[in-house]
């Protein structure tokens, strides 16, 4: 195991505890006390996953996550928010900012390691070689983790990529939120059905800029379906 994890938290005891737990599991670990330090490390390009504290002084974790996604600084890097917030709306904000998952403080190292492995496992699944999929205007190359719409490269987070790939691999079939969670996030997940809605909304927003948001349709009372349409 040689995945590189970046721990970003302004509290040194938490950084030390998390570093120790991750290193015992065989991960390479770097840490930063603020977003400025973290950005320098992320820009090197070898970070597989960021464990990011929500409430940091200066640039908050949620703002930093949003910047990473908005500026495409680390499109293939997973993000897990570490947060003391337990309000569902706040947690949804974290997902909408681009996080792949979140862990509520206080947390056990066992739970944290499970979440880390789950996000990394999904990242590895995204890199499995497979055939190029063409769905309407969209071309998906799973080997290169690349999406094109009308020959223009599209930036998606790891979770959004996997969600779109799954949809395009199973067109015209309606899936419940639970089925999508099992297929895209994996059966051993801690996130709820609303997580699916958040990522669907983010995916549609990206596709909307290219007039493809209608491909992902809502099936009332069931869930979602991918239907290729240029209307």
C-alpha positions, 0 to 999 in steps of 0.5 A: 500500500503506497497511497499518499494521504494529506491530513489538513487540520489546525490542531496538531494533536489531531494531525498526529493521531490521524498520521499515526493511525494511517501510517500503521495501515501502511499509508504515506502521510503528509500533513498541513496546518492550514489551506496555504500549506496544503495547497503547496503539497496538493500542487505537487500532484502525488496526493491520493486523498485529502483529509480536510478539517472543515473549521480552520482559521483563514481559508476554511476546509469547505472553501479549500475543497471548493477551490480544488474542484473549481480550479481543477487543481486535483481532479483525481484526488479524493476529499473527506471532510472532518467536521464537528457539524452534525446538521444535515444541511451543513454536511450537504454543503460539504458534498456540494463543495466537492467532498466525496465523504465526511467524518463527524468529530469526534471519530474513532480511528477505525471508522476513519480508516474504513472511510479512507479505504472506501474512497480510495477503493472507489478511486481505484475502480475508476482507473480499471481499464475498460472500453470507451463508452459513447453516449450521445455527445458524451465520450467516457474513457475509463482508462484515462479517466477522461470525459469529453463532450463534443470533443471538449474535456470535462472535469469531474470529481472521482465520484462524479466520474464513477456516477456518470460511467455507471449511468452510461454503462446502464442506459435507459434503466431506472435505479433507486438511490440505494442501488446507486449507493451500492453500485457507485459508492460500494456496499459498505458506505456510511453516507445516506440517500441524500448524498446521491441527490447532491452528486446528481445535482453536481453532475447535472450542473456540469452537463448543463453547460454542454446541454446534456443535463437532460441525459440524467432524468428523475424517475418519480417515486423511484430514483434516476435513469440515464437516457441519451437525448439531444432534444 
